[in-house]
Amino acid sequence: MNQFFQTWSATWRRVLTDPGAALLLVVAPLLYSLFYPLPYLYEVVRQVPVAVVDLDQSSLSRQLIRYANAHELLRVTRRLDSVAEAEEAVKAGDVRGYLVVPVKFRADALRGRGATVAYGGDATYFLQFKQVLTGFAEATGTLNAAVKARQALAAGQSRAQARLAAAPVTLVAHPVGNTREGYKSYLIPGVFLLILQQTLVFGVGLMRGTARAAGAPAGPAPLGAFLGAGAALLTLYAGHAAFHVGLAAWIYDLPTHGQLGALALFLTPFLVACVLFAFALSGLCPRRESSIHLFLVLSIPFLFLAGTSWPFEAMPAVLRVAGALLPSTAGIQGALRLNSLAAGWGDTIVWWGLLWVQAALFFWPARRAWIDAPPPVLPEIS
């Protein structure tokens, strides 16, 4: 027990006295949580600049253009005379899409012959192009309903009957979890947990490489020393986890519907598995700079296997199995269900159990890889 507490305090000193370890294990998780969400604050792309080509010049075509300009996704910035001019504006980057209203648009629509409009745009920026298509489609759908209602009124139907004729089916959409249907609310909660695992892996790898370079023995640490080192990092990252799912989530207004007690219970094996996983991978770091090599090799695979940018359910079976071996994947899948979707404990028990299984699997290689060493003696800067 004495060895446990000695190593616990020695590990804290190693973290705080080594600038590289302090940067990765103390500063980086805080900076990432504060700055990573900034590009996604607007949630969705809005007010995409578009052009319109009105070849009909009728009251109905002008009404369609007003509907498009009033849509939150679109901003009509150019009114052009031909499709060729619209295509040139897209190529020049002045607009991201265009709407073409053909000749006799109003006459065909009011006489029931079926009027057709055309959309076009730059698909290079697929998010903007998607918003262009969505905005024009919804503006056209609104005009369709207005025309049908007008025809029903002209046929002698009441306003209630006209509204029903214009929209016989009403869709009530209720998004769950990501209620704003934005990119920030979808991506950032999972990335926060991935940040905890990644900084642990690279920080522990740096500490292990530093100890080896200082001449520490290559054998595994005694059990008490190993548990003390793990407990020190577990203490540190419990604070980071509380900050990420608590204060940082509040600052950026992320969806948080889970109970704090259940979330803390779920994150306990996640942090234990992350610490042991970092210890196990530290065996790949014979030198201090080896953690940078580890970062370059593992960052992208860990990101995709985590199930954030690439949904876990859409992965091939072999990659799902590989992802299930990572604490970040199980932690993200379970925590998002518990916290963002307000799922019950029974919906996350499989992931919670998987994290304990991972911790048990990582224990032996973690102890074999981690070496007991005193804090490094850093050169003084004159």
C-alpha atoms as one frame of an Amber mdcrd trajectory, in Angstrom:
protein
   0.000   0.000   0.000   2.898   2.323   0.760   4.295   1.638  -2.706   0.900
   2.463  -4.202   0.761   5.946  -2.674   4.415   6.640  -3.391   3.923   5.833
  -7.066   0.650   7.767  -7.130   2.394  10.948  -5.967   5.494  10.241  -8.115
   3.299   9.923 -11.232   1.650  13.241 -10.475   5.089  14.819 -10.165   6.160
  13.273 -13.467   3.073  14.680 -15.176   3.491  18.159 -13.729   7.284  18.500
 -13.992   7.669  17.200 -17.551   6.507  19.994 -19.918   5.647  17.541 -22.697
   3.579  15.299 -20.433   1.869  18.286 -18.836   0.984  19.643 -22.274  -0.528
  16.352 -23.450  -2.179  15.160 -20.240  -3.225  18.392 -18.531  -3.433  21.220
 -21.049  -4.402  19.469 -24.312  -7.712  17.938 -23.091  -8.852  21.347 -21.866
  -7.768  23.239 -24.989  -9.289  20.672 -27.337 -12.618  20.780 -25.530 -12.741
  24.571 -25.732 -11.480  25.135 -29.284 -12.490  22.028 -31.265 -16.236  22.910
 -31.349 -15.661  26.480 -32.595 -15.898  25.717 -36.357 -19.240  23.971 -35.785
 -21.010  26.656 -33.734 -23.432  27.502 -36.546 -24.661  23.880 -36.535 -25.980
  23.890 -40.140 -25.205  25.782 -43.341 -27.640  28.662 -43.864 -28.045  31.628
 -46.222 -26.270  29.954 -49.143 -25.940  32.468 -52.012 -27.962  31.432 -55.069
 -29.068  32.905 -58.386 -32.436  32.795 -60.138 -33.185  32.778 -63.850 -36.790
  33.916 -64.316 -37.735  33.298 -67.939 -41.466  33.593 -67.225 -41.536  37.014
 -65.517 -44.998  36.318 -64.084 -46.580  36.945 -60.715 -46.321  33.229 -59.877
 -42.615  33.033 -60.762 -41.931  36.112 -58.636 -43.837  34.489 -55.778 -41.634
  31.379 -56.072 -38.517  33.569 -55.966 -39.819  35.322 -52.841 -40.414  31.935
 -51.184 -36.866  30.876 -52.048 -35.360  34.091 -50.731 -37.390  33.808 -47.527
 -36.113  30.290 -46.856 -33.526  30.171 -44.069 -31.156  28.054 -46.155 -31.050
  30.361 -49.188 -30.141  33.939 -50.068 -30.941  35.133 -53.586 -28.011  37.353
 -54.568 -28.194  37.303 -58.372 -31.078  37.629 -60.867 -29.819  36.552 -64.258
 -31.220  36.318 -67.767 -29.972  32.926 -68.951 -28.842  29.510 -67.741 -25.403
  30.136 -69.234 -24.952  33.197 -67.002 -26.037  31.155 -63.969 -23.522  28.421
 -64.766 -20.760  31.017 -65.154 -21.696  32.522 -61.786 -21.415  29.072 -60.208
 -18.033  28.446 -61.816 -16.785  31.835 -60.597 -17.865  31.005 -57.046 -20.304
  33.930 -56.835 -23.223  31.587 -56.065 -23.540  27.953 -55.034 -26.673  27.139
 -56.985 -29.411  28.493 -59.216 -33.108  28.126 -59.974 -34.500  28.253 -63.491
 -38.171  29.193 -63.992 -39.188  28.318 -67.591 -41.381  30.263 -69.985 -45.171
  29.731 -69.538 -44.560  28.579 -65.940 -47.641  30.387 -64.582 -49.896  29.347
 -67.443 -48.964  25.689 -67.165 -49.344  25.661 -63.374 -52.770  27.336 -63.303
 -54.155  25.244 -66.146 -53.059  21.994 -64.526 -50.652  21.020 -67.288 -47.781
  20.553 -64.853 -45.053  23.170 -64.629 -41.410  22.231 -64.228 -38.564  24.197
 -62.657 -34.870  23.274 -62.728 -32.206  23.451 -60.055 -28.457  23.441 -60.548
 -25.380  24.058 -58.490 -21.844  23.310 -57.430 -21.674  19.849 -55.847 -18.040
  20.292 -54.818 -19.160  21.553 -51.419 -21.730  18.863 -50.812 -23.138  20.387
 -47.604 -23.890  23.666 -49.371 -25.241  21.881 -52.433 -27.540  19.808 -50.218
 -28.896  22.977 -48.629 -29.450  24.529 -52.060 -31.490  21.546 -53.214 -33.402
  21.367 -49.934 -34.215  25.080 -49.945 -35.416  25.138 -53.549 -37.418  21.917
 -53.101 -39.201  23.250 -50.007 -39.876  26.622 -51.648 -41.362  24.829 -54.668
 -43.417  22.597 -52.376 -44.810  25.649 -50.606 -45.791  27.189 -53.940 -47.460
  23.917 -54.986 -49.577  23.984 -51.848 -50.511  27.604 -52.470 -51.574  26.877
 -56.062 -53.660  23.872 -55.002 -55.334  25.896 -52.261 -56.102  28.681 -54.735
 -57.655  26.224 -57.177 -59.741  24.647 -54.411 -61.052  28.052 -53.349 -61.896
  28.894 -56.952 -63.856  25.636 -57.139 -66.056  26.799 -54.255 -64.471  24.861
 -51.387 -64.109  26.371 -47.924 -60.741  27.526 -46.564 -60.493  24.431 -44.355
 -61.197  22.188 -47.344 -58.679  24.133 -49.438 -55.971  23.698 -46.803 -56.718
  19.976 -46.656 -56.587  19.690 -50.435 -53.244  21.506 -50.530 -51.656  19.332
 -47.840 -53.625  16.105 -47.283 -50.766  14.562 -45.261 -49.089  16.454 -42.425
 -45.618  15.426 -41.341 -44.645  16.024 -37.729 -40.889  15.512 -37.374 -39.415
  15.067 -33.908 -35.629  14.571 -33.973 -34.239  12.672 -31.000 -30.856  13.438
 -29.466 -29.670  15.971 -32.027 -32.737  18.182 -31.692 -31.165  21.019 -33.681
 -30.235  18.623 -36.498 -26.837  20.303 -36.584 -23.283  19.112 -37.044 -22.022
  20.335 -33.687 -24.619  18.477 -31.638 -23.986  15.347 -33.709 -20.175  15.309
 -33.693 -18.803  17.037 -30.604 -20.203  14.837 -27.771 -18.455  11.803 -29.234
 -15.261  13.682 -30.067 -14.967  14.836 -26.452 -14.627  11.222 -25.305 -12.226
  10.437 -28.144 -10.029  13.339 -26.987  -9.717  11.730 -23.554  -8.476   8.454
 -25.013  -6.123  10.040 -27.550  -4.377  12.407 -25.162  -3.941   9.573 -22.666
  -2.359   7.315 -25.280   0.116   9.921 -26.459   0.887  11.372 -23.035   1.522
   7.984 -21.453   3.620   6.964 -24.461   5.761  10.076 -23.987   6.218   9.350
 -20.271   7.162   5.748 -20.965   9.647   6.704 -23.663  11.172   9.314 -21.354
  11.614   6.744 -18.588  13.308   4.302 -20.976  15.619   7.034 -22.254  16.545
   7.865 -18.646  17.743   4.276 -18.139  14.778   2.747 -16.353  14.694  -1.082
 -16.419  12.653  -2.726 -19.148  10.791  -5.120 -16.848   7.195  -4.605 -15.712
   6.512  -2.432 -12.684   5.556  -4.059  -9.377   1.822  -4.425  -8.942   1.564
  -1.691  -6.314   3.561   0.747  -8.422   1.522  -0.107 -11.521  -1.791   0.417
  -9.737  -0.543   3.662  -8.195   0.453   5.073 -11.588  -2.875   4.036 -13.091
  -4.805   5.553 -10.179  -2.973   8.875 -10.593  -3.936   9.141 -14.260  -7.437
   7.904 -13.506  -7.812  10.716 -10.953  -6.605  13.300 -13.451  -8.882  12.099
 -16.240 -11.911  11.805 -13.999 -11.611  15.579 -13.663 -11.220  15.962 -17.426
 -14.267  13.781 -18.063 -16.364  15.806 -15.626 -15.279  18.990 -17.401 -16.028
  17.624 -20.882 -19.498  16.228 -20.189 -20.357  18.984 -17.726 -19.005  22.505
 -18.128 -17.828  22.214 -21.756 -21.156  20.656 -22.789 -22.960  23.527 -21.048
 -20.744  26.171 -22.692 -21.477  24.837 -26.175 -25.098  23.918 -25.433 -24.713
  20.251 -26.310 -27.607  17.813 -25.727 -27.333  16.398 -22.213 -30.367  14.411
 -21.095 -28.805  11.646 -19.047 -28.685  11.460 -15.263 -25.325  12.421 -13.819
 -25.187   9.339 -11.595 -25.776   6.947 -14.470 -23.313   8.818 -16.663 -20.627
   8.716 -13.957 -21.231   4.991 -13.510 -20.861   4.410 -17.230 -17.721   6.529
 -17.608 -15.915   4.707 -14.787 -15.010   1.594 -16.836 -14.412   3.843 -19.844
 -11.665   5.740 -18.014 -10.222   2.532 -16.535 -10.096   0.939 -19.986  -8.556
   4.094 -21.495  -5.772   4.195 -18.885  -4.948   0.494 -19.326  -5.163   0.842
 -23.111  -2.693   3.745 -22.977  -0.353   1.727 -20.741  -0.508  -1.216 -23.157
   0.280   0.917 -26.208   3.099   2.683 -24.359   5.145  -0.462 -24.945   5.454
   0.770 -28.553   7.332   3.867 -27.372  11.006   3.040 -26.687  11.902   6.731
 -26.992  10.290   9.997 -26.007   9.533  11.050 -29.567   7.929   7.676 -30.336
   4.618   8.996 -29.025   4.549  11.419 -31.974   4.990   8.483 -34.359   2.166
   6.716 -32.535   0.011   9.816 -32.976   0.627   9.936 -36.730  -0.175   6.245
 -37.221  -3.211   5.842 -34.975  -5.101   9.157 -35.022  -7.095   8.667 -38.228
  -7.971   4.969 -37.627  -9.100   5.744 -34.071 -11.231   8.623 -35.351 -13.059
   6.536 -37.955 -13.452   3.458 -35.764 -14.931   5.552 -32.952 -18.273   5.774
 -34.760 -18.515   9.576 -34.877 -17.731  10.751 -38.410 -18.420   7.223 -39.735
 -21.540   5.730 -38.081 -20.747   2.483 -36.284 -23.749   0.708 -37.834 -22.532
   1.556 -41.366 -19.083  -0.018 -40.939 -18.194  -3.402 -42.435 -18.384  -6.227
 -39.924 -14.608  -6.618 -39.645 -14.198  -2.933 -38.789 -16.992  -3.106 -36.229
 -15.106  -5.914 -34.512 -11.894  -3.865 -34.605 -13.728  -0.832 -33.251 -15.218
  -2.873 -30.419 -11.667  -3.402 -29.121 -11.209   0.333 -28.565 -12.475   2.051
 -25.403 -13.417   5.129 -27.438 -15.890   3.181 -29.583 -17.707   1.495 -26.711
 -17.574   4.666 -24.622 -18.990   6.872 -27.352 -21.729   4.434 -28.368 -22.898
   3.988 -24.797 -22.492   7.573 -23.573 -24.343   9.033 -26.559 -27.289   6.732
 -25.946 -27.292   7.542 -22.256 -26.629  11.274 -22.400 -27.798  12.546 -25.793
 -30.692  10.147 -26.472 -31.808   9.865 -22.820 -31.826   6.075 -23.133 -32.261
   3.830 -20.134 -29.498   1.897 -18.431 -30.654  -1.308 -20.087 -29.912   0.208
 -23.507 -26.268   0.824 -22.574 -25.495  -2.201 -20.397 -23.875  -4.055 -23.319
 -21.396  -1.236 -23.921 -20.765  -0.853 -20.186 -19.973  -4.553 -19.913 -17.761
  -4.378 -23.008 -15.673  -1.646 -21.369 -15.047  -3.870 -18.332 -14.082  -6.717
 -20.666 -11.643  -4.396 -22.436 -10.152  -3.324 -19.115  -9.595  -6.970 -18.186
  -8.019  -7.729 -21.570  -5.681  -4.727 -21.391  -4.533  -5.335 -17.807  -1.798
  -7.867 -18.482  -0.235  -6.141 -21.554  -0.529  -2.818 -19.737   1.427  -4.070
 -16.752   4.018  -5.695 -19.031   4.523  -2.446 -20.930   4.528   0.036 -18.054
   7.831   0.447 -16.187   8.366   1.928 -12.750  10.739   4.878 -12.987  11.446
   8.068 -11.035  10.500  11.445 -12.480  12.850  12.470 -15.315  15.631  14.907
 -14.538  15.073  17.701 -17.028  17.964  19.921 -18.095  17.962  23.417 -16.679
  17.505  26.264 -19.117  20.202  28.850 -18.635
